[in-house]
Amino acid sequence: MTDVTVPFRAGHEGYAGFRIPAVVATRSGALLAFCEGRVDSAADHGHIDIVQKRSTDGGRTWGPLQVAASNGGNLAGNPAPVVLDTGRILLVHVRAAASATEAAILRGQVGDADGRRVWVQHSDDDGAGWSAPREITAQVKKPGWRWYATTPGHALQLTSGRVLVPANHTLPPTGTDTGAEARYNSGHCLLSDDRGETWYLGYLDENTDGYVNVNETTAAELPGGRVYFNTRNDSPSPGNRADAHSEDGGQTLVKPFRPQAGLTAPVCEASVLQLRDPDLLLFSAPADPTARALMTIRASTDGGTTWRTAFTADGLPAAYSDLVRVDPHTVGLLYETGDFGPYETITFRRVPVHRLT
């Protein structure tokens, strides 16, 4: 049995690098692994496609690389896939001009047409083909917002049928600052009550106090219907993770994001996944407090209030990740890692559920 495979390796298949993993299981049981295929370099801007590979044996082997979303020579990135109850797969993502660097966007030096805009596609054939992209920016991005990113990682369909996509944005500066400071980082989510036909904004978490400033966010629906959100915090204190809950399907937060000191991690994206049997909330991220290394799955039995270490992949460099339930006995971990740096590969690891309980 192959427990570790490498679906994406930097410098192969026409791409200089692969980053920003996301993975979902389709209604047929296939796995779809997505990421950004960066054509010319590992930079966060430039010619970037969303690429995918498909596995029909639980991640032991992978099919050929396919381009799921392309923006010509520009950027299509931050894949946020979700499998609906109908079997349709939605792929929410962002697009921007190849020349639009994050620094320029944060400083307000990029026009709306070239900046970060939001699009959605769908597949009705298990990911074999994708519809034409449809722009939804006007529905989910407020005028004046600068940076914008969906997830990274998988999105959700709640038991109510609502589709929820965690996201983040930055506010324009209120004084003489450039807008590039972490305190302008803010959070929100995209919601759809008609399976992706129309969209609207859910909660907003915006403050500029430099304490908890929401960045890349992941979410899971807990037993009973509450939604748990966990976010990267780039501010110097009080730690690099924060979390929040919603009791109305993401429309509002019970309280603003608060520090989660039970999760030691560097400044980095993470993923959460709620298992139903057993009842276990999982969190994947590097566990080194200062470096992107030591990919670890943590587990919570109380909806994210307290956490324990459940599984450590290895001590190697590691960065972004996403979690998926492969089958009743297996959880899948798709993550950036390498021998000498965290962006050499995107690796898939099969983790037995009994190792997590």
C-alpha positions in Angstrom: 0.0 0.0 0.0 1.3 3.5 -1.0 0.7 5.9 1.9 2.7 8.8 0.5 2.6 10.0 -3.1 3.8 13.2 -4.9 1.2 14.5 -7.3 3.0 17.8 -8.0 6.8 18.4 -8.1 8.3 21.8 -8.8 10.0 22.1 -12.2 8.0 19.3 -13.8 5.0 19.1 -16.3 5.6 22.7 -17.6 5.5 24.6 -14.3 8.4 26.1 -12.3 6.5 25.6 -9.1 3.3 24.3 -7.5 1.7 26.0 -4.5 -1.6 26.4 -2.6 -3.1 22.9 -2.3 -6.8 22.0 -2.1 -8.4 18.5 -2.2 -11.9 17.2 -2.2 -13.6 13.8 -2.5 -16.2 13.5 -5.2 -19.5 11.7 -4.9 -18.0 8.7 -6.8 -15.2 8.5 -4.3 -12.5 10.0 -6.5 -10.1 12.5 -5.1 -9.4 15.8 -6.9 -6.1 17.5 -5.9 -5.8 21.2 -6.9 -3.1 23.7 -6.7 -1.6 26.7 -8.4 0.7 25.8 -11.3 3.2 28.7 -11.5 4.7 28.8 -15.0 7.7 31.0 -14.8 8.7 31.2 -11.1 7.6 30.4 -7.6 6.3 34.0 -7.2 2.7 34.7 -6.0 2.0 36.7 -9.2 2.7 36.1 -12.9 1.3 33.4 -15.2 -0.5 31.0 -12.9 -3.0 28.3 -13.7 -5.2 26.2 -11.4 -4.2 22.6 -12.1 -5.6 19.4 -10.9 -4.9 15.7 -10.7 -7.4 12.9 -10.1 -7.1 9.7 -8.1 -9.5 6.8 -8.2 -7.7 4.6 -5.6 -7.7 6.8 -2.6 -4.6 8.8 -3.4 -2.3 5.8 -4.1 -1.8 6.9 -7.7 -2.7 10.0 -9.7 -3.8 10.6 -13.2 -2.3 13.2 -15.6 -2.2 16.9 -14.9 -5.2 18.9 -16.2 -5.7 22.7 -16.2 -8.9 23.4 -14.3 -8.8 27.2 -14.7 -6.7 29.4 -16.9 -6.5 33.2 -17.2 -4.4 33.2 -20.4 -1.0 34.5 -19.4 -2.4 36.1 -16.2 -3.2 34.7 -12.8 -6.0 32.2 -11.8 -5.4 31.1 -8.2 -6.5 30.3 -4.7 -8.6 27.3 -5.6 -11.6 26.8 -3.3 -13.3 23.6 -4.5 -16.5 22.2 -2.9 -18.5 19.1 -3.8 -22.3 19.7 -3.7 -25.0 17.3 -2.7 -26.0 17.1 -6.3 -22.6 15.8 -7.3 -21.7 19.1 -9.0 -18.2 20.4 -8.1 -17.8 24.2 -7.7 -14.4 25.8 -8.1 -14.4 29.3 -6.6 -11.1 31.2 -7.2 -9.5 34.6 -7.8 -8.1 36.1 -11.0 -5.7 39.1 -11.5 -3.3 40.5 -14.0 0.1 38.8 -14.1 1.8 42.1 -13.2 -0.3 42.7 -10.1 2.0 42.0 -7.2 0.7 41.7 -3.7 2.8 44.7 -2.6 1.3 46.9 -5.3 -2.3 45.8 -4.5 -1.9 46.4 -0.8 -0.6 49.9 -1.5 -3.5 50.7 -3.8 -1.4 50.9 -6.9 -3.4 48.4 -9.0 -6.7 49.3 -10.6 -9.8 47.3 -10.1 -9.7 45.7 -13.5 -6.2 44.3 -12.9 -6.7 43.5 -9.2 -8.0 40.5 -7.4 -11.4 39.5 -8.8 -13.6 36.5 -7.9 -14.8 33.8 -10.3 -16.6 30.5 -10.2 -16.7 27.4 -12.4 -18.4 24.0 -12.1 -17.9 20.5 -13.2 -20.7 17.9 -13.7 -18.5 15.1 -14.8 -16.4 14.4 -11.6 -13.8 17.0 -12.6 -13.1 15.7 -16.1 -14.2 19.0 -17.6 -15.1 22.5 -16.4 -17.6 25.1 -17.3 -16.6 28.5 -18.6 -15.7 30.8 -15.7 -18.3 33.3 -14.4 -17.4 36.4 -12.5 -19.0 37.1 -9.1 -16.8 40.0 -7.9 -19.7 42.5 -7.6 -21.6 40.2 -5.3 -18.7 39.4 -2.8 -16.1 42.2 -2.9 -16.8 45.6 -1.5 -15.6 48.8 -3.2 -12.3 49.9 -1.7 -11.1 46.4 -0.6 -7.6 45.8 -1.9 -6.2 42.3 -1.5 -8.6 39.5 -1.8 -8.2 35.7 -1.4 -10.5 32.7 -1.2 -9.6 30.1 1.5 -6.9 28.5 0.5 -8.1 24.9 0.7 -11.5 23.3 0.3 -14.8 25.2 0.8 -18.0 23.8 2.4 -21.6 22.8 1.8 -23.4 23.0 5.1 -26.1 20.5 6.0 -28.6 23.2 5.3 -27.5 23.2 1.7 -25.7 26.6 2.0 -22.3 26.9 0.3 -19.7 28.7 2.4 -16.3 29.8 1.2 -13.9 31.4 3.8 -12.0 34.4 2.4 -9.9 37.4 3.4 -9.4 40.9 2.2 -7.5 44.1 3.2 -8.9 47.5 4.1 -7.5 50.7 2.7 -5.5 52.7 5.2 -7.2 55.3 7.4 -4.2 57.5 7.8 -0.8 57.9 6.2 0.2 54.2 6.3 0.7 52.4 3.0 -2.0 49.7 3.6 0.6 47.0 3.6 0.6 46.6 7.4 -0.8 43.4 8.8 -3.4 45.4 10.8 -5.4 46.0 7.7 -5.9 42.3 7.2 -9.6 41.4 7.5 -11.9 38.4 7.1 -15.2 37.5 5.6 -16.9 34.5 3.9 -18.9 34.0 0.7 -22.3 32.4 0.9 -24.7 30.9 -1.6 -28.1 29.5 -0.8 -28.8 28.2 -4.4 -25.8 26.0 -4.9 -23.5 28.6 -6.4 -25.9 30.5 -8.7 -25.9 33.7 -6.7 -23.6 34.8 -3.9 -23.5 37.3 -1.0 -21.2 38.3 1.8 -21.5 36.6 5.2 -19.7 37.8 8.3 -17.1 40.6 8.3 -14.3 40.7 10.8 -12.5 44.0 10.3 -10.4 45.9 12.8 -7.1 47.7 12.6 -5.9 47.4 16.2 -2.9 45.2 15.2 -4.0 42.5 17.7 -5.9 39.8 15.8 -6.1 40.6 12.1 -7.7 37.9 10.0 -5.8 36.4 7.1 -6.1 33.0 5.3 -9.1 31.2 6.9 -10.4 27.6 6.9 -13.8 26.4 8.2 -15.7 23.2 9.3 -19.3 22.5 10.2 -19.4 21.0 13.7 -22.0 18.5 14.8 -25.2 20.5 15.6 -24.6 23.0 12.9 -22.2 25.5 14.3 -19.4 26.6 11.9 -15.9 26.7 13.2 -13.4 29.2 11.6 -9.7 29.1 12.1 -7.4 31.8 10.7 -3.8 32.8 10.2 -2.9 35.9 12.3 0.1 37.9 11.0 0.2 40.4 13.8 3.2 40.2 16.2 1.0 39.2 19.1 -0.8 37.3 20.7 0.1 34.3 18.5 -0.2 33.1 14.9 -3.7 31.3 15.1 -7.1 32.7 16.0 -10.6 31.2 15.8 -14.3 32.0 15.9 -17.7 30.3 15.6 -20.9 31.1 13.8 -24.4 29.9 14.8 -26.2 31.1 11.7 -24.3 29.4 8.9 -21.6 32.0 8.5 -23.7 35.2 8.3 -22.4 36.5 11.6 -19.8 35.5 14.2 -20.7 34.8 17.9 -17.6 36.8 18.8 -14.8 38.3 16.7 -11.8 36.1 16.1 -9.8 35.5 19.3 -6.4 34.1 19.9 -6.1 30.3 19.9 -3.0 29.6 22.0 -3.5 25.9 21.9 -2.2 25.7 18.3 1.5 26.4 18.0 2.3 27.3 14.4 4.4 29.7 12.3 2.7 32.4 10.2 1.1 30.1 7.6 -2.1 28.8 6.1 -3.8 25.8 7.8 -6.8 23.5 7.2 -9.6 22.1 9.4 -11.8 19.1 8.8 -14.7 17.8 10.9 -15.0 14.0 11.1 -18.5 12.6 11.9 -17.5 9.1 12.8 -15.6 9.5 15.1 -16.6 13.0 16.2 -13.3 14.7 15.8 -12.2 18.2 14.5 -8.8 18.1 12.8 -6.3 20.9 12.2 -3.3 20.6 9.9 -0.4 23.0 9.8 3.4 23.2 10.5 4.0 22.9 14.2 7.3 24.6 14.5 6.5 28.0 16.1 8.9 30.0 14.0 9.5 28.1 10.8 7.4 26.4 8.1 8.3 22.9 9.1 7.0 19.9 11.0 3.7 19.2 9.4 1.3 18.0 12.1 -2.3 17.1 12.5 -3.9 18.3 15.7 -7.3 17.0 17.0 -10.1 18.5 19.1 -13.1 16.8 20.7 -14.7 20.0 22.0 -15.3 22.0 18.8 -11.9 23.7 18.7 -11.7 24.8 22.4 -8.7 22.6 23.2 -6.3 20.7 21.0 -3.8 17.8 21.2 -1.2 16.5 18.7 -2.6 13.5 16.8 -0.1 12.8 14.0 3.2 14.2 12.9 4.2 13.6 9.2 7.9 14.2 9.7 10.4 16.9 10.7 10.9 18.3 7.2 10.1 21.8 5.9 6.4 22.1 5.2 3.9 24.9 4.6 0.3 25.0 3.2 -2.0 22.0 3.5 -5.6 20.7 3.1 -7.4 17.8 4.6 -10.0 15.4 3.1 -11.9 12.3 4.3 -10.8 9.6 1.9 -13.0 6.8 3.2 -14.3 5.6 6.6 -10.8 4.4 7.6 -8.6 7.1 6.1 -7.9 10.9 6.1 -5.9 12.5 3.3 -3.4 15.3 3.9 -2.3 17.2 0.8 0.6 19.5 1.7 3.6 21.5 0.6 6.9 20.0 1.6 10.4 19.1 0.6 13.8 17.8 1.8 15.4 21.3 1.8 12.5 23.7 1.4 8.7 23.6 1.8 7.9 24.3 -1.8 9.7 21.5 -3.6 6.6 19.2 -3.8 2.9 19.0 -3.0 2.7 15.6 -1.4 -0.3 13.5 -0.5 -0.3 11.4 2.7 -2.9 8.8 3.7 -3.4 8.8 7.4 -5.4 6.0 9.2 -8.2 7.4 11.2 -7.2 5.1 14.2 -3.9 7.1 14.3 -5.9 10.2 15.0 -8.2 9.0 17.8 
